Amino acid sequence: MIKKSLLAVAAVLFFSVKSFSQCAMCKTTVVNNVNNGELNLAEGLNFGIMYLFFTPYLIIAVVAFFWYKNSRSNAKNKQYKSLT
C-alpha cells in the first residue's frame, strides 16, 4: 500500500515538471502581446484557464446532485414499502 502511494506521488511529481515549462512560454507570449496592446490573447487564455478550472468541479457537482436525488428517491421507496 505504501509503495503504491509513493509510486503515485513520484509519478505526479515527475509528470508535473513538464507542465511548468510551458507556463513560462505562455506567460512570455501573453506579456509580449499585452505590451504591444493586443489583449485578445490574454483574455482568451484567462477564459481557457477558468474553463479548465471550473469544469471538473461542475461535473462533480452534477454527479453529486443526481446521486443525492437518487438516494432520496430510494429512501422514500424503502419507507413506502415498509409502510405497506
Buried (B, 14 or more C-beta within 10 A) or exposed (E): EEEEEEEEEEEEEEEEEEEEEEEEEEEEEBEEBEEEEEEEBBEEBEEEEEEEEEEEEEEEEEEEEEEEEEEEEEEEEEEEEEEE
